[in-house]
Every structure is written in structure tokens, then in C-alpha cells.
Amino acid sequence: MKIILTHEVSGLGAAGDVVDVKDGYARNYLIPRKFAIRWTKGGEKDVEQIRRARKIHEIHTIEQANQVKAQLEGVKVRLAVRSGDAGRLFGSVTPADIASAIKASGGPEVDKRRIELGAPIKTLGAHETSVRLHPEVAATVNIEVVAA
């Protein structure tokens, strides 16, 4: 099935790309989560609009990405969440929580869709997460999850 990506999907492409994927992957995952729309002849107009919006928000050069990476790796991020007695959280830490904690800690504004969590964060303590700033540059952010 031919689709138009509306968001960046790891291993598949960036927003505005037209890609071929298996029907089930598109129907059951990408389209319901608003990561993609079906490709149509009229959808070609949407591709240009998506690409223009992407250019406004993306980091353009590797040097700029390296500057943001240095800022991210230099900031100490503390995230206060509700937890139980054994140190387990009520729920988990989401990429949106991490993005707002980075901003609150004095770091640069990061798009929540660029934050990659290997596994859900469900315990107190120190955790590492990766932020894709550019296709060639990724920053590692250390997060300390503390009880609220």
C-alpha cells in the first residue's frame, strides 16, 4: 500500500515521504495513530504542505544539531512523578513528560516525537533516553525520576 507519512517514523522515513508498506502495517498501525495517510492523486498537494512544515521545524545543519546536542547533554533533568512504596510508578513516563522536563530544566525545546524510549520508564531512579536531532546526530539525555 502506498502511503504519505505525516510524522517521522524510525526505519521508514520522514514526514512528507511517500513510501510503500504492507497493507496491515498501514491499516493497523500507521493510519490509526495518524503517522500516515493513504496516498491519492489529490494527496500530492498535502505532500508539499507537509514538507514545508517539516522544514520550518527541523534542525537544518549538522553543526546546529551538534550545538543542541551539547545543550541537551549538559542539562540535568529531574522528573517528579507519583509512585508507590516499592519505587514503581503509577503509570509510566511518556516522551511528552520528558520534553516538558527538559524545557523546565533550562534545556532547549525538544519535539516529543523525536524522543526515543527503549522501554517504558516505570521505576524511580536514573534512566537514559535518546533524542534524534538530525538523521546523523542523536543526543543522550540522562533523566532522574524522583517521587513527587
BELGI-V320215 format. One line per field, one symbol per residue. burial: + if it has 9 or more other ideal C-beta (glycine too) atoms within 8 Angstrom, else -. Layout:
# BELGI-V320215
burial: ???
This chain:
# BELGI-V320215
burial: +-+++++++-----+++-+-+---+++-+++---+++++---+--+++-++-++---------+++-++-+++-+-+++-+-+---+-+---+-+-+++-+++-+-+--+-+-++++---+-----+-++++++--++++++++++--
